[in-house]
Amino acid sequence: MKRPVLLSLAALMMLGAPTLAQTASGTAGASAVNTRPVERAGAHAMLVDFTHGFMTVQAEYGANILTETFAAALQRSRDTLRPTGKPVPEEVKRGLIPFYPPELLDEVRYVIGDTSPSGVAGFAIRNGNAAAVTLIDTVVFKDESYVGSLALWAHELHHVQQYQEWGVSGFAARYAFGWRDVEAAAGERAKTFVAWYREKMGLK
């Protein structure tokens, strides 16, 4: 609270500065009187600009804190679960290649469930009814029944690529302030995969 008050006080002092300077000079001529409203208007504009700039900085500061906190939680959850992760099943790989590159599939691991009290994936699965959650390069499935879903894999692997493209902090920022767009992109990618797979398999 003290910091905004001090900055606002400084801005108000700037607003009053022209009047003080004019009084000290003892000038009473017409030109001095005529310029005074202009100086006040200029100072008021400075205050408005200062206030707007300060609020923008405060909003950006808050957004940065939220983003970095979320990014740290994603990284921590990933690091907790990754050691128990399993490679993508071979039958799943066969279904996804070459839609997704083999190198990507070799890098990704998956786990079933997340019982850690502060885990991001576990929270999303328990409270958001998510079938799977991607933590950077590790996919967390709600239960074993979802592991064989190629469409779900296609969705989650697009999230892996988003992490690769944006970085963890970039992903966290986009998800925190525009998760619908992030999920929509993964959903569209999954739809494209399904159409590709059906054509590949000669299915109608």
CYANA upper distance limits for C-alpha pairs under 8 A (distance plus 0.5 A):
  1 MET  CA      5 VAL  CA      7.00
  2 LYS  CA      6 LEU  CA      6.63
  3 ARG  CA      7 LEU  CA      6.76
  4 PRO  CA      8 SER  CA      6.55
  5 VAL  CA      9 LEU  CA      6.57
  6 LEU  CA     10 ALA  CA      6.68
  7 LEU  CA     11 ALA  CA      6.82
  8 SER  CA     12 LEU  CA      6.75
  8 SER  CA     51 THR  CA      8.12
  9 LEU  CA     13 MET  CA      6.68
 10 ALA  CA     14 MET  CA      6.83
 11 ALA  CA     15 LEU  CA      6.87
 11 ALA  CA     46 MET  CA      8.43
 11 ALA  CA     47 LEU  CA      6.27
 11 ALA  CA     50 PHE  CA      7.78
 12 LEU  CA     16 GLY  CA      6.95
 12 LEU  CA     47 LEU  CA      7.74
 13 MET  CA     17 ALA  CA      6.67
 14 MET  CA     18 PRO  CA      8.41
 14 MET  CA     43 ALA  CA      7.30
 15 LEU  CA     40 ARG  CA      7.41
 15 LEU  CA     43 ALA  CA      5.36
 15 LEU  CA     44 HIS  CA      6.80
 15 LEU  CA     46 MET  CA      8.42
 15 LEU  CA     47 LEU  CA      7.60
 16 GLY  CA     20 LEU  CA      7.08
 16 GLY  CA     43 ALA  CA      8.46
 17 ALA  CA     21 ALA  CA      6.72
 18 PRO  CA     22 GLN  CA      6.68
 18 PRO  CA     36 ARG  CA      8.14
 18 PRO  CA     39 GLU  CA      6.99
 18 PRO  CA     40 ARG  CA      7.75
 19 THR  CA     23 THR  CA      6.65
 19 THR  CA     36 ARG  CA      7.93
 20 LEU  CA     24 ALA  CA      6.67
 21 ALA  CA     25 SER  CA      6.79
 22 GLN  CA     26 GLY  CA      7.14
 22 GLN  CA     27 THR  CA      7.09
 22 GLN  CA     32 ALA  CA      8.14
 23 THR  CA     27 THR  CA      7.67
 27 THR  CA     32 ALA  CA      6.91
 28 ALA  CA     32 ALA  CA      6.83
 28 ALA  CA     33 VAL  CA      7.47
 29 GLY  CA     33 VAL  CA      7.06
 30 ALA  CA     34 ASN  CA      6.59
 31 SER  CA     35 THR  CA      6.71
 32 ALA  CA     36 ARG  CA      6.91
 33 VAL  CA     37 PRO  CA      8.40
 34 ASN  CA     38 VAL  CA      8.28
 35 THR  CA     39 GLU  CA      6.89
 36 ARG  CA     40 ARG  CA      6.80
 37 PRO  CA     41 ALA  CA      6.62
 38 VAL  CA     42 GLY  CA      6.64
 39 GLU  CA     43 ALA  CA      6.61
 40 ARG  CA     44 HIS  CA      6.57
 41 ALA  CA     45 ALA  CA      6.66
 42 GLY  CA     46 MET  CA      6.72
 43 ALA  CA     47 LEU  CA      6.76
 44 HIS  CA     48 VAL  CA      6.75
 45 ALA  CA     49 ASP  CA      6.56
 46 MET  CA     50 PHE  CA      6.39
 47 LEU  CA     51 THR  CA      6.49
 48 VAL  CA     52 HIS  CA      6.59
 49 ASP  CA     53 GLY  CA      6.44
 50 PHE  CA     54 PHE  CA      6.47
 51 THR  CA     55 MET  CA      6.64
 52 HIS  CA     56 THR  CA      6.64
 53 GLY  CA     57 VAL  CA      6.68
 54 PHE  CA     58 GLN  CA      6.63
 55 MET  CA     59 ALA  CA      6.58
 56 THR  CA     60 GLU  CA      6.61
 57 VAL  CA     61 TYR  CA      6.45
 58 GLN  CA     62 GLY  CA      6.66
 59 ALA  CA     63 ALA  CA      6.59
 60 GLU  CA     64 ASN  CA      6.52
 61 TYR  CA     65 ILE  CA      6.80
 62 GLY  CA     66 LEU  CA      6.77
 63 ALA  CA     67 THR  CA      6.54
 64 ASN  CA     68 GLU  CA      6.54
 65 ILE  CA     69 THR  CA      6.52
 66 LEU  CA     70 PHE  CA      6.63
 66 LEU  CA    176 ALA  CA      8.45
 67 THR  CA     71 ALA  CA      6.55
 67 THR  CA    169 SER  CA      7.12
 67 THR  CA    172 ALA  CA      6.14
 67 THR  CA    173 ALA  CA      5.57
 67 THR  CA    176 ALA  CA      7.39
 68 GLU  CA     72 ALA  CA      6.51
 68 GLU  CA    169 SER  CA      6.86
 68 GLU  CA    172 ALA  CA      8.01
 69 THR  CA     73 ALA  CA      6.76
 70 PHE  CA     74 LEU  CA      6.74
 70 PHE  CA    172 ALA  CA      6.50
 70 PHE  CA    176 ALA  CA      8.38
 71 ALA  CA     75 GLN  CA      6.71
 71 ALA  CA    168 VAL  CA      6.37
 71 ALA  CA    169 SER  CA      5.76
 71 ALA  CA    171 PHE  CA      8.36
 71 ALA  CA    172 ALA  CA      5.79
 72 ALA  CA     76 ARG  CA      6.48
 73 ALA  CA     77 SER  CA      6.50
 73 ALA  CA    119 GLY  CA      8.15
 73 ALA  CA    120 VAL  CA      7.22
 74 LEU  CA     78 ARG  CA      6.60
 74 LEU  CA    120 VAL  CA      6.94
 74 LEU  CA    135 LEU  CA      6.51
 74 LEU  CA    136 ILE  CA      8.01
 74 LEU  CA    168 VAL  CA      8.33
 75 GLN  CA     79 ASP  CA      6.59
 75 GLN  CA    135 LEU  CA      7.74
 75 GLN  CA    136 ILE  CA      7.94
 75 GLN  CA    168 VAL  CA      8.11
 76 ARG  CA     80 THR  CA      6.68
 77 SER  CA     81 LEU  CA      6.86
 77 SER  CA    118 SER  CA      8.41
 77 SER  CA    119 GLY  CA      5.79
 77 SER  CA    120 VAL  CA      6.67
 77 SER  CA    121 ALA  CA      7.95
 77 SER  CA    135 LEU  CA      7.66
 78 ARG  CA     82 ARG  CA      6.20
 78 ARG  CA    135 LEU  CA      5.77
 78 ARG  CA    136 ILE  CA      7.38
 78 ARG  CA    137 ASP  CA      8.39
 78 ARG  CA    138 THR  CA      7.09
 79 ASP  CA     83 PRO  CA      7.88
 81 LEU  CA     85 GLY  CA      7.09
 81 LEU  CA    111 VAL  CA      7.77
 81 LEU  CA    114 ASP  CA      8.22
 81 LEU  CA    138 THR  CA      8.41
 82 ARG  CA    109 ARG  CA      7.65
 82 ARG  CA    110 TYR  CA      8.43
 82 ARG  CA    111 VAL  CA      8.39
 82 ARG  CA    138 THR  CA      6.93
 84 THR  CA    111 VAL  CA      7.37
 85 GLY  CA    109 ARG  CA      5.61
 85 GLY  CA    110 TYR  CA      5.51
 85 GLY  CA    111 VAL  CA      5.50
 85 GLY  CA    138 THR  CA      7.82
 86 LYS  CA    109 ARG  CA      5.64
 86 LYS  CA    110 TYR  CA      5.78
 86 LYS  CA    111 VAL  CA      6.90
 87 PRO  CA    106 ASP  CA      7.51
 87 PRO  CA    107 GLU  CA      8.45
 87 PRO  CA    108 VAL  CA      7.14
 87 PRO  CA    109 ARG  CA      5.34
 87 PRO  CA    110 TYR  CA      7.02
 88 VAL  CA     92 VAL  CA      7.20
 88 VAL  CA     93 LYS  CA      7.08
 88 VAL  CA    105 LEU  CA      7.01
 88 VAL  CA    106 ASP  CA      7.69
 88 VAL  CA    108 VAL  CA      7.23
 88 VAL  CA    109 ARG  CA      6.55
 88 VAL  CA    110 TYR  CA      7.22
 89 PRO  CA     93 LYS  CA      6.82
 90 GLU  CA     94 ARG  CA      6.74
 91 GLU  CA     95 GLY  CA      6.94
 92 VAL  CA     96 LEU  CA      6.79
 92 VAL  CA    148 GLY  CA      7.27
 92 VAL  CA    150 LEU  CA      7.09
 93 LYS  CA     97 ILE  CA      6.51
 93 LYS  CA    102 PRO  CA      8.16
 93 LYS  CA    105 LEU  CA      7.32
 95 GLY  CA    150 LEU  CA      7.55
 95 GLY  CA    197 TYR  CA      8.22
 96 LEU  CA    100 TYR  CA      6.30
 96 LEU  CA    150 LEU  CA      7.65
 96 LEU  CA    154 ALA  CA      8.00
 97 ILE  CA    101 PRO  CA      6.65
 97 ILE  CA    102 PRO  CA      6.96
 98 PRO  CA    102 PRO  CA      7.75
 99 PHE  CA    193 PHE  CA      7.61
100 TYR  CA    104 LEU  CA      7.51
100 TYR  CA    105 LEU  CA      7.84
101 PRO  CA    105 LEU  CA      7.19
102 PRO  CA    106 ASP  CA      6.58
103 GLU  CA    107 GLU  CA      6.88
104 LEU  CA    108 VAL  CA      6.92
107 GLU  CA    137 ASP  CA      7.70
108 VAL  CA    137 ASP  CA      5.65
108 VAL  CA    138 THR  CA      6.22
108 VAL  CA    139 VAL  CA      8.02
109 ARG  CA    137 ASP  CA      7.16
109 ARG  CA    138 THR  CA      5.36
109 ARG  CA    139 VAL  CA      6.84
110 TYR  CA    138 THR  CA      5.85
110 TYR  CA    139 VAL  CA      5.06
110 TYR  CA    140 VAL  CA      6.20
110 TYR  CA    141 PHE  CA      7.82
111 VAL  CA    138 THR  CA      7.97
111 VAL  CA    139 VAL  CA      6.90
111 VAL  CA    140 VAL  CA      5.47
111 VAL  CA    141 PHE  CA      6.80
112 ILE  CA    140 VAL  CA      6.23
112 ILE  CA    141 PHE  CA      5.48
112 ILE  CA    142 LYS  CA      6.65
112 ILE  CA    143 ASP  CA      6.01
112 ILE  CA    144 GLU  CA      6.86
113 GLY  CA    121 ALA  CA      8.43
113 GLY  CA    122 GLY  CA      7.15
113 GLY  CA    140 VAL  CA      6.59
113 GLY  CA    141 PHE  CA      6.31
113 GLY  CA    142 LYS  CA      5.70
113 GLY  CA    143 ASP  CA      6.70
114 ASP  CA    119 GLY  CA      7.13
114 ASP  CA    121 ALA  CA      6.72
114 ASP  CA    122 GLY  CA      5.01
114 ASP  CA    140 VAL  CA      7.74
115 THR  CA    119 GLY  CA      7.81
115 THR  CA    122 GLY  CA      6.52
116 SER  CA    122 GLY  CA      7.46
117 PRO  CA    122 GLY  CA      8.32
118 SER  CA    122 GLY  CA      8.36
118 SER  CA    123 PHE  CA      7.98
119 GLY  CA    123 PHE  CA      6.73
120 VAL  CA    124 ALA  CA      6.79
121 ALA  CA    125 ILE  CA      6.60
121 ALA  CA    132 ALA  CA      8.33
121 ALA  CA    133 VAL  CA      6.05
121 ALA  CA    134 THR  CA      8.12
121 ALA  CA    135 LEU  CA      8.04
121 ALA  CA    140 VAL  CA      7.14
122 GLY  CA    126 ARG  CA      6.46
123 PHE  CA    127 ASN  CA      6.29
123 PHE  CA    128 GLY  CA      8.00
124 ALA  CA    128 GLY  CA      5.36
124 ALA  CA    129 ASN  CA      7.19
124 ALA  CA    130 ALA  CA      6.49
124 ALA  CA    133 VAL  CA      7.94
125 ILE  CA    129 ASN  CA      5.35
125 ILE  CA    130 ALA  CA      5.03
125 ILE  CA    131 ALA  CA      7.18
125 ILE  CA    132 ALA  CA      7.66
125 ILE  CA    133 VAL  CA      8.12
125 ILE  CA    142 LYS  CA      6.81
126 ARG  CA    130 ALA  CA      8.09
130 ALA  CA    142 LYS  CA      7.56
131 ALA  CA    141 PHE  CA      6.49
131 ALA  CA    142 LYS  CA      5.61
131 ALA  CA    143 ASP  CA      8.37
131 ALA  CA    146 TYR  CA      7.59
132 ALA  CA    139 VAL  CA      7.24
132 ALA  CA    140 VAL  CA      5.87
132 ALA  CA    141 PHE  CA      4.76
132 ALA  CA    142 LYS  CA      6.16
132 ALA  CA    146 TYR  CA      8.50
132 ALA  CA    152 LEU  CA      8.35
132 ALA  CA    156 GLU  CA      7.99
133 VAL  CA    139 VAL  CA      6.30
133 VAL  CA    140 VAL  CA      5.65
133 VAL  CA    141 PHE  CA      7.12
133 VAL  CA    156 GLU  CA      7.72
134 THR  CA    138 THR  CA      6.25
134 THR  CA    139 VAL  CA      4.88
134 THR  CA    140 VAL  CA      6.61
134 THR  CA    156 GLU  CA      6.54
134 THR  CA    157 LEU  CA      8.50
134 THR  CA    159 HIS  CA      7.08
134 THR  CA    160 VAL  CA      7.42
135 LEU  CA    139 VAL  CA      6.62
135 LEU  CA    140 VAL  CA      7.99
135 LEU  CA    160 VAL  CA      8.40
136 ILE  CA    159 HIS  CA      8.23
136 ILE  CA    160 VAL  CA      6.22
136 ILE  CA    163 TYR  CA      6.28
136 ILE  CA    164 GLN  CA      8.40
136 ILE  CA    168 VAL  CA      7.55
137 ASP  CA    160 VAL  CA      6.11
137 ASP  CA    163 TYR  CA      8.49
139 VAL  CA    156 GLU  CA      7.49
141 PHE  CA    146 TYR  CA      7.01
141 PHE  CA    147 VAL  CA      7.37
142 LYS  CA    146 TYR  CA      7.68
143 ASP  CA    147 VAL  CA      8.16
146 TYR  CA    152 LEU  CA      8.11
147 VAL  CA    153 TRP  CA      8.26
149 SER  CA    153 TRP  CA      6.82
150 LEU  CA    154 ALA  CA      6.58
151 ALA  CA    155 HIS  CA      6.83
151 ALA  CA    190 ALA  CA      6.10
151 ALA  CA    191 LYS  CA      8.12
151 ALA  CA    193 PHE  CA      7.60
151 ALA  CA    194 VAL  CA      6.87
152 LEU  CA    156 GLU  CA      6.72
152 LEU  CA    190 ALA  CA      7.70
153 TRP  CA    157 LEU  CA      6.36
154 ALA  CA    158 HIS  CA      6.86
154 ALA  CA    186 ALA  CA      8.41
154 ALA  CA    189 ARG  CA      7.49
154 ALA  CA    190 ALA  CA      5.55
154 ALA  CA    193 PHE  CA      7.18
155 HIS  CA    159 HIS  CA      7.39
155 HIS  CA    186 ALA  CA      5.48
155 HIS  CA    187 GLY  CA      6.40
155 HIS  CA    189 ARG  CA      6.93
155 HIS  CA    190 ALA  CA      5.38
156 GLU  CA    160 VAL  CA      7.09
156 GLU  CA    186 ALA  CA      7.63
157 LEU  CA    161 GLN  CA      6.92
158 HIS  CA    162 GLN  CA      6.72
158 HIS  CA    186 ALA  CA      5.99
158 HIS  CA    189 ARG  CA      7.42
159 HIS  CA    163 TYR  CA      6.77
159 HIS  CA    186 ALA  CA      6.98
160 VAL  CA    164 GLN  CA      6.84
161 GLN  CA    165 GLU  CA      6.60
162 GLN  CA    166 TRP  CA      6.41
162 GLN  CA    167 GLY  CA      8.21
162 GLN  CA    171 PHE  CA      7.34
163 TYR  CA    167 GLY  CA      5.50
163 TYR  CA    168 VAL  CA      6.22
163 TYR  CA    170 GLY  CA      8.17
163 TYR  CA    171 PHE  CA      6.27
164 GLN  CA    168 VAL  CA      8.43
166 TRP  CA    170 GLY  CA      5.28
166 TRP  CA    171 PHE  CA      6.17
167 GLY  CA    171 PHE  CA      6.58
168 VAL  CA    172 ALA  CA      6.58
169 SER  CA    173 ALA  CA      6.62
170 GLY  CA    174 ARG  CA      6.73
171 PHE  CA    175 TYR  CA      6.47
172 ALA  CA    176 ALA  CA      6.35
173 ALA  CA    177 PHE  CA      6.71
173 ALA  CA    178 GLY  CA      8.50
174 ARG  CA    178 GLY  CA      5.79
174 ARG  CA    179 TRP  CA      6.95
174 ARG  CA    182 VAL  CA      7.55
175 TYR  CA    179 TRP  CA      4.56
175 TYR  CA    180 ARG  CA      8.26
175 TYR  CA    182 VAL  CA      6.79
178 GLY  CA    182 VAL  CA      7.20
179 TRP  CA    183 GLU  CA      6.55
180 ARG  CA    184 ALA  CA      6.36
181 ASP  CA    185 ALA  CA      6.67
182 VAL  CA    186 ALA  CA      7.12
183 GLU  CA    187 GLY  CA      6.54
184 ALA  CA    188 GLU  CA      6.60
185 ALA  CA    189 ARG  CA      6.72
186 ALA  CA    190 ALA  CA      6.73
187 GLY  CA    191 LYS  CA      6.82
188 GLU  CA    192 THR  CA      6.69
189 ARG  CA    193 PHE  CA      6.70
190 ALA  CA    194 VAL  CA      6.74
191 LYS  CA    195 ALA  CA      6.85
192 THR  CA    196 TRP  CA      6.65
193 PHE  CA    197 TYR  CA      6.43
194 VAL  CA    198 ARG  CA      6.59
195 ALA  CA    199 GLU  CA      6.77
196 TRP  CA    200 LYS  CA      6.58
197 TYR  CA    201 MET  CA      6.59
198 ARG  CA    202 GLY  CA      6.42
198 ARG  CA    203 LEU  CA      5.30
198 ARG  CA    204 LYS  CA      7.24
199 GLU  CA    203 LEU  CA      6.45
199 GLU  CA    204 LYS  CA      8.04
